Amino acid sequence: MRFSAEINVMPLKEILDPQGKAVTGSMKNLGLSEIQNIRIGKHITLEIEALSKEEAHEKVDSACRKLLANLIMESYEFELKEL
């Protein structure tokens, strides 16, 4: 079976997000000061071949923990869909 995964990796709320802070500051310059507390992360898509949805979930979770997210500074979540 073939699956696609949509993965979102975000900095932990406790960690300073300098890129998000810079974009938040730029919103004020654009006259959009009501937009605040911007956090910037990564969106990753991938396709995976697996025997079941459970196996695909385990493999994507492993990829996130081992490579795609730095668990010291980031959290992740993902959604699997069968293709």
FENQUIHU-V117152 format. One line per field, one symbol per residue. phi: phi as a letter, one per 20 degrees, with the letter a starting at -180 (. if undefined). burial: I if it has 16 or more other ideal C-beta (glycine too) atoms within 10 Angstrom, else O. A space follows every 10 residues. Layout:
phi: ???
burial: ???
This chain:
phi: .dcdcddddc fgffefdfff fffgffgffe mdffeclfcd ccdcdbdbdb fbffffgfff gffffebfce ffccdbbbcd cfe
burial: OOIOIOIOII IOOOOOIOOI OOOIOOOOOO OOOOOOOOOO IOOIOOOIOI OOOOOIIOII OOIIOOOIIO OOOIOIOIOI OOO
